[in-house]
Amino acid sequence: MNKIIVTGGLGYIGSHTAVELSNTFQVVIVDDLSNSSIDVLDGISKISNRTPIFEKLDLKNKENVGKLFDRHSDAVGLIHFAAYKAVGESVENPLKYYENNLSCLIYLLQEINNLNQSFNFIFSSSCTVYGQAKKLPINEKESIKKAESPYGNTKQISEEILFDYCRVNPKINVISLRYFNPIGAHDSCEIGELPIGVPQNLVPFITQTAAGIHEKVTVFGNDYNTPDGTCIRDYIHVTDLAKAHIVAIENLILKKSKSNYNIYNIGTGNGTSVLEMIKSFIKVTGLELNYIIGPRRKGDVESAYADNSKAMKELNWKAENSIEDAILSAWNWEKKIRSL
């Protein structure tokens, strides 16, 4: 059974991907627990009936990264999730984000380079690299805009590092997956999204409000040039997103790609507005939800949803779950962790 290293594997997307990987790979989870809980490892093990190897490790320590590869020199690939991701915090503390998000990637690539053998690498990127696209849906040829935050900039710089590295090292094969908006939880309710502090994303704020944690949901602006005036995003069930990583790593292992560096959008291909999300939550749960209209939020783009045809054609992947499926799974997860 091939071994895959998953950095940030106890995080939201990383944990769901570890579950899917466990079906066909030996999984090594690397996490420093700075933004996750060791309890997630139990959830992964319960779902998959396998306990991944766990390495508590700070990837900012170059020596630690070297020892990681010494212990797992038989790994055939790595999926890199480990990064700080709070946009607001990145604006307030940019050096923290540049140090962590860039140094960890560089140290990993340096150790992969030392292996001097074929190696497969999946990078967790983001649709934030596009900003407000000129044309919708957004395809991979869309120009990259100046980042709105240091977080977004680290994703852009990381992609540039990977591209430059692939040009001089034909032994590494890289796929960057540009995520749109992951939501939901595993159907088992053993793992899900666990935001620290006040959630920055819409769905966990909705579910926490329904659970009584917050008084109301604020919709940031209703005067955008969209059908109902609110921002439009491409919301994708986290399990569908996780499965994209499996087909991507298998694509690299089977050497199906002509190039050693490829980029794919991972989204549903459909846009859903903020108000539509709120109404969907009310519909699938039968609950009332207190929400108000507030002013626009700085940095929000008006509309962003994916052209996912490249991933469908080349990776044979597509999203299978509906918005309603994802919302209901998120609410079931919220009820479990709040013992409702």
N, C-alpha and C positions, 0 to 999 in steps of 0.2 A: 504494500500500500504506500503510495507516494506521500511524502511529508510536505505540508505547507505551513509556513510561519504566518501568523496573523497578528500584526501589531495593532494595539488598541482593540483587541479582540473581546474585551468585556464591555465595550461601549455599545451604543444603541444599534448601529448598523453592523458593527463587528461581531456582536454576539449572534445576531440572526444569520450572518454569513457563516460563522463557525458551525452553527447547527446544520446548515445545508452542506457544508464541506464534509462534515463527519460521515455522510453517507458513503463517500468514495475515497476520502483522504485521511491520513493521520494528521491531526491538527495540533499545532503548537501555538498557544495564545501567549502573547507578550503584552503586558499592561503594567503601568506604574501605579494604578488605582487612584490617580489624582482626580479623575473625573468619572469614576465608576466604582462598583462594589464587587467584592469577592463573591458575594451571594449569587451573582449572575452566573458564575461557573457552575453552581449547582443546577440552575435552570437549564443551562446548555446540556449538562449531563443527563438530566431527567428526560429531556425531549429526545436526545439522540441515542440514549442508552450506551453512551461512550463518554469517558471523562478525558477531555483534552489534556495534553501536557501543559502545565502553566508555569510561566516564567515571570516573576515580579521584577521588572527591570525598567530603569530610567534610560531611555535611548539617547538622552543628551550627554550621557557618559560614554565617550568613545571606547574606553576599555571594556565596558560592559557589553557593547555591541560586538566587539571582537570575540569575547568569550561566548556570546550567544551563538555565533557561527561556528566556533570550535565545537560546541556541544551538539549542534545540529547541522553539521557539514553535509549530511545526506539529504537536506531539504532540496526540493526541485523548484520551489517557488515561494513567493512572499506576497501577501496582500497588505498594503500599508494604509491603515486607518488612523494611526496615532497622530493626532494633531489637536491643538486648541482650536475652538470653532465659534466662540461667542463674538459676533461682529462688534457689539458695543464695547466690550472689554478690549478688543484689539485696537480700537481707536484711542482708548484711554491709556493703554500700556502696549504700544507697538513693539518695543524691543523684546518683550516677553514672547510675543507671537513670532517674530522673526527668528529669535534664538531657537525656540522649540521646533517650529514647523519646518525650518530649513536645515538646521544642524542635524536633526534626526534623520532626515532624508539623505543628506550627504554622507553621514557615517554609515548608513545601511548600504549605500551604493559603493562606498570605498571597500567595505568588507566583501560585497558581492564581486567586486573587481578582483580582489585577492584570491577568490576561488578559482579564477582562470578556467571556468567551465560554463557551459550553457546554463542560463538561469532565467526564470520567468517572474515578472514583477507586475502586479496590478496596483495602480495608484488611485486613491480616493480623491477625485477632483470634484468640481462643482460648476453648476450653470452660472454661478456668480461671475465667472470670467467673461460672460457675454454682456453684462450690463443690460441696458434697454436696447434690445435688438432692433435693427431697421426693418426686418421682415419676420413675420410669424407664419408657421412655426419655425423655431430656430434649428438650423442644421449646423453641422460641425465646421462648415466653411465660413460661418459668421465671423466677422472681425472681432478681435479681442479689444474691449474698451479699457480705459484707465480704471483701475479698481476703485471702488467706493470706500474700501476699508483696508487696513493692514492685513486682516484675515484673507480677504479676497485676493490681495496682492501676493500673499504667500502661495496661494493656489496657482496663480499665473507664473510666478517665478519657479515653482516646483516643476511645472510642466516644461518650462524652458530648460531647466537643469536636465530633466529626463531626455528631452529631445537632443540636446547637445551631447549628452553621454552616449546615447544610442548611436549617434553618428560615428563615434570613434571606437565603440565596443560592439561588434556584431554578435557577440556571445550572449548579450542580454536582450531579452524580448519583453517589451513593455506595452501595456494597455492602460490608458488613462480613461477612467469612467467619469463622465461629467453628470453628476446626479442633479435631478430637479428636486422635488420636495417630498422626502420620505415621511410617511405617516403610518400609524397603526402599530400592531403588536402581533406576536406569534399567536396563532389560534389556541394554543394550549394555555395561554396566560402565564406561562412560566418565565417569559422574558418580554420586555417592552421598553418604552422610552422612560428614562428616569432623569429628568432635568434637575440640575442642582440650582436652587433658588427659584426666582420667578422665571417661568418659561419664556423664551424669546420666539418660539414658534407657535403658530395658530392652534393646532389641534390639541396639544397638551394644555394650553391655556383654556380652551373650551372645556375639556374634560375636567380640569381642576375647578373651573367655575361651577360646572354642574354638580361637582362633588362638594361644593361649599367652601372651597379654599379661597376663592376670589369672589368679590361681590358682583362683578360684571365683566364682560368682554368688550374691549374698545375696538371698534372698526376704524382703522386709521385712514380716513378720507373716503368720501363717496361722490367725489367730483372728477374722477378719472374718466377718460374717454373709453369706457367699457359699457356693456349693456346695462348694468345696474350701478355703475359709478365706482365700484370697488375693484381693488387690484385682482388680477387673474394670475394663477399659478398652476403648475402641473404637479398635482399631488399623486404620489405613487406609493402603493403598499410596500412596506419595508421588506416583506418576504419576497415580493417580485424583484426588488432591488438586490436582495441577497443572492437570489438565483442568477442574476446577471453576472455576478462575480464567479460563479461556478462555471458557466459556459465560457467566460473570458479566460480563466486559467486553463481550462481544458483546450481551448482554441490555441493557446500558446504551447502547451505541452505537446499537442498533436501537430504543431508547426503548420497551421492552416493559413497563417498570415504571410503575405509576400514581404511586408515591411516589418522591421523589428520595433517600430513605434507606431501605435495606432490610438485614435481617440474615438470614443463613442458617447453619444447622448443616451442617458438612461432615464426615460420618462414614459408616460402613458401616451403622449401625443395629443392629449386633450387639456384644455384650460378650464379651470373652475374658479369662480370668484369667491371672495371672502364671504359675502352674504349667502352664496349658494352652499358653501361649506357649513355655515351656521344652520341654514334651513335643512340640510341633509342630516345634521346631528339631531335636530328636533324630530325629524321624520322617523329615523331609524331607532331612536331611543324612546320616543313618546314623551320626552321631558320638555319643560319650558326652559328657556335660556335667556338670562338677562344680558342684553347687549345695548351699547350706545354707539353713536357715530361721533368720532373725534376728528381732530385735524390730521392732515397727512403726516406721515413719519419720514424724516429725512433719510434719504438713501433708498427708499422703496422704488423699484421700477414698476411701471404701469402693468405690463403684461409679459409673461414669459412661459412658454410651453414648448415642448420638444418636437422636433422632427426626429422620430426614432427609427426611420426606415433603414439607416445604415446598420444599426444593431440587429434589426429584424432580419436583414439580408445576410450579413456576414457572420453574425453570432447565432443566428436562428433563435433569437430571444424576443419575447414580447411580454408585456404586463398582462396578467390574467385576472387580477382582482379588481373589483369596482371600488369607487369612492365609498359607497355604502358599506362594503365589506371592511374596508380599512377603518372607517369611523367607528363601526360597531366593535371591532377588535380593540381599538384604542379605549373605548368606553369600558369594555369588559376588563381590560388590564387595569384601568383606573379604579374600578370597583374592587378588584382583588387587592390591590396594594393599600386601598383605604378601608378595606374590610366592610364595604357597603352592602 
